[in-house]
Amino acid sequence: MHTENNQRHNIYQYSIISELDNPSDDLLHEWGIYCGLEFDNNNENDLDKYWNDLSNRLPNLFKIALDYIWLPTPSCAVERNFSLYNTLLDKDRQNLTKESLKQLNMMYFNHDY
């Protein structure tokens, strides 16, 4: 899992995002700061607020993030996500707490299982 975390910190893994394909020195510096941030899963449900709070510290990543936060989601992706949620919420998992479900969801969609 440690190797997976290091791999996620590699900005070039996200080169499908055109702004990250050939990052400037400033963007690489911000990326390093971003990767070192501690995340509080309880308080980071509002992506707009999260990135606005970081806008002064990470102005380049802030601009990129806002572009992608507000991209419209095609219906096929939504349907696929509902199918995945049905997998997560099988009959054996119906009594999970909200926190357990959030953690399971995060692990599933980040491939940490």
ZALO-813976 format. One line per 5 residues: number of its first residue (from 0); their letters; for each residue x, y, z of N, C-alpha, C. Coordinates in steps of 0.02 Angstrom, whole numbers, plus 50000, padded with zeros to 5 digits. Layout:
# residues N
NUM> A> X:Y:Z:X:Y:Z:X:Y:Z ~ ...
This chain:
# residues 113
0> MHTEN> 50041:49941:50000:50000:50000:50000:50043:50062:50000 ~ 50101:50061:50032:50147:50117:50033:50169:50135:49962 ~ 50183:50085:49921:50202:50097:49852:50144:50128:49814 ~ 50082:50106:49827:50024:50135:49794:50018:50209:49812 ~ 50029:50227:49875:50026:50297:49895:50078:50338:49859
5> NQRHN> 50140:50312:49854:50192:50348:49818:50173:50357:49745 ~ 50143:50305:49716:50122:50309:49646:50068:50362:49637 ~ 50021:50367:49684:49970:50419:49680:49998:50489:49685 ~ 50056:50495:49717:50087:50560:49725:50126:50581:49663 ~ 50132:50537:49613:50167:50552:49551:50121:50592:49506
10> IYQYS> 50136:50656:49497:50094:50701:49457:50086:50676:49386 ~ 50136:50642:49359:50134:50620:49290:50084:50563:49279 ~ 50063:50531:49333:50011:50480:49328:49945:50512:49308 ~ 49938:50577:49318:49876:50612:49303:49882:50654:49239 ~ 49926:50634:49194:49940:50673:49134:49881:50676:49086
15> IISEL> 49830:50635:49097:49770:50641:49056:49737:50709:49065 ~ 49749:50740:49123:49727:50808:49136:49778:50853:49103 ~ 49758:50888:49051:49806:50924:49008:49849:50973:49048 ~ 49822:51004:49099:49861:51052:49139:49916:51018:49179 ~ 49911:50953:49190:49961:50917:49228:50010:50879:49183
20> DNPSD> 49999:50881:49118:50040:50844:49070:50112:50869:49068 ~ 50121:50934:49070:50188:50964:49068:50191:51018:49122 ~ 50194:50998:49186:50186:51046:49241:50245:51094:49247 ~ 50229:51156:49264:50280:51206:49278:50312:51192:49346 ~ 50367:51227:49359:50400:51220:49425:50353:51240:49481
25> DLLHE> 50314:51294:49470:50266:51316:49521:50213:51262:49534 ~ 50189:51231:49481:50138:51179:49490:50168:51118:49525 ~ 50229:51100:49508:50262:51044:49542:50271:51059:49617 ~ 50288:51122:49633:50296:51142:49703:50228:51136:49739 ~ 50175:51161:49708:50109:51156:49739:50088:51083:49747
30> WGIYC> 50104:51041:49697:50087:50970:49700:50120:50938:49761 ~ 50183:50955:49773:50218:50928:49831:50184:50948:49896 ~ 50162:51011:49900:50126:51034:49960:50060:50995:49966 ~ 50024:50990:49911:49959:50956:49911:49966:50883:49934 ~ 50017:50848:49908:50027:50778:49926:50046:50769:50000
35> GLEFD> 50072:50822:50031:50091:50818:50101:50035:50838:50149 ~ 49978:50859:50122:49923:50880:50165:49891:50820:50200 ~ 49870:50831:50261:49831:50781:50298:49758:50793:50282 ~ 49722:50740:50268:49651:50747:50252:49608:50723:50309 ~ 49557:50762:50324:49508:50745:50375:49444:50724:50340
40> NNNEN> 49433:50659:50337:49375:50632:50300:49309:50658:50326 ~ 49307:50682:50387:49244:50705:50415:49225:50775:50391 ~ 49274:50815:50371:49260:50885:50355:49272:50903:50282 ~ 49283:50855:50239:49300:50872:50171:49249:50846:50121 ~ 49186:50856:50136:49133:50834:50091:49115:50888:50041
45> DLDKY> 49132:50950:50054:49116:51006:50011:49179:51025:49972 ~ 49185:50999:49910:49245:51010:49871:49256:51084:49855 ~ 49202:51120:49843:49207:51191:49828:49238:51228:49887 ~ 49214:51215:49947:49242:51247:50007:49314:51225:50018 ~ 49327:51160:50010:49395:51133:50020:49445:51170:49976
50> WNDLS> 49430:51176:49911:49477:51208:49865:49479:51284:49875 ~ 49423:51314:49893:49425:51386:49907:49469:51401:49968 ~ 49468:51357:50017:49512:51365:50075:49586:51360:50057 ~ 49601:51322:50004:49670:51313:49982:49690:51360:49926 ~ 49645:51403:49904:49657:51444:49844:49718:51489:49850
55> NRLPN> 49731:51517:49908:49790:51560:49916:49855:51520:49920 ~ 49851:51462:49949:49910:51420:49958:49928:51381:49894 ~ 49877:51360:49857:49887:51320:49796:49847:51349:49738 ~ 49865:51410:49716:49824:51444:49665:49819:51407:49598 ~ 49873:51375:49577:49871:51340:49513:49828:51277:49517
60> LFKIA> 49837:51238:49569:49796:51178:49578:49723:51197:49591 ~ 49712:51252:49625:49644:51276:49637:49607:51287:49571 ~ 49639:51321:49524:49607:51335:49459:49592:51270:49422 ~ 49639:51224:49423:49629:51159:49389:49573:51120:49422 ~ 49574:51118:49488:49524:51079:49525:49454:51106:49512
65> LDYIW> 49445:51171:49512:49378:51199:49502:49352:51183:49432 ~ 49397:51181:49383:49376:51162:49315:49347:51091:49315 ~ 49378:51046:49352:49357:50977:49351:49302:50960:49401 ~ 49296:50998:49454:49242:50987:49502:49174:50998:49469 ~ 49170:51047:49427:49106:51067:49399:49092:51038:49329
70> LPTPS> 49134:50990:49306:49120:50958:49242:49054:50919:49247 ~ 49012:50924:49196:48951:50884:49198:48967:50809:49194 ~ 48929:50770:49228:48939:50698:49229:48890:50665:49181 ~ 48915:50628:49132:48868:50594:49087:48827:50541:49124 ~ 48767:50529:49101:48722:50483:49137:48750:50412:49140
75> CAVER> 48789:50391:49090:48815:50322:49092:48863:50314:49151 ~ 48901:50366:49168:48946:50362:49226:48906:50358:49290 ~ 48852:50395:49294:48809:50393:49353:48779:50323:49361 ~ 48755:50295:49306:48726:50228:49309:48778:50176:49329 ~ 48838:50183:49304:48892:50137:49323:48907:50143:49398
80> NFSLY> 48907:50206:49423:48920:50216:49495:48865:50184:49537 ~ 48802:50190:49516:48748:50157:49553:48757:50082:49554 ~ 48780:50055:49498:48793:49983:49495:48848:49964:49545 ~ 48900:50005:49549:48954:49993:49596:48929:49998:49668 ~ 48885:50047:49681:48857:50054:49748:48816:49993:49767
85> NTLLD> 48781:49964:49719:48744:49902:49733:48791:49847:49755 ~ 48851:49846:49725:48902:49797:49745:48925:49811:49817 ~ 48936:49875:49831:48957:49894:49899:48904:49878:49951 ~ 48842:49888:49933:48787:49881:49981:48751:49814:49973 ~ 48789:49761:49966:48756:49696:49961:48721:49679:50027
90> KDRQN> 48685:49623:50027:48643:49606:50086:48683:49599:50150 ~ 48748:49584:50145:48789:49575:50205:48813:49642:50234 ~ 48802:49696:50197:48828:49761:50220:48772:49812:50234 ~ 48712:49790:50241:48655:49835:50250:48655:49873:50316 ~ 48691:49848:50366:48690:49880:50432:48753:49919:50448
95> LTKES> 48790:49940:50398:48851:49979:50410:48833:50048:50436 ~ 48877:50074:50479:48868:50143:50501:48885:50190:50443 ~ 48864:50252:50449:48879:50301:50398:48955:50308:50388 ~ 48992:50310:50443:49065:50317:50439:49097:50257:50405 ~ 49075:50197:50422:49101:50136:50391:49087:50136:50316
100> LKQLN> 49027:50157:50298:49009:50160:50227:49052:50211:50190 ~ 49064:50268:50221:49107:50319:50190:49178:50291:50178 ~ 49205:50257:50228:49272:50229:50222:49274:50173:50169 ~ 49224:50130:50168:49220:50077:50118:49216:50106:50048 ~ 49175:50157:50041:49168:50192:49977:49234:50221:49954
105> MMYFN> 49269:50255:49999:49334:50285:49982:49383:50232:49961 ~ 49386:50177:49999:49433:50124:49983:49416:50092:49916 ~ 49353:50081:49903:49332:50048:49841:49349:50091:49780 ~ 49333:50155:49783:49344:50198:49725:49416:50220:49718 ~ 49457:50212:49770:49529:50226:49765:49569:50162:49758
110> HDY> 49534:50107:49749:49566:50041:49738:49613:50022:49795 ~ 49593:50036:49857:49633:50019:49916:49608:49954:49949 ~ 49579:49910:49911:49552:49849:49940:49593:49790:49919
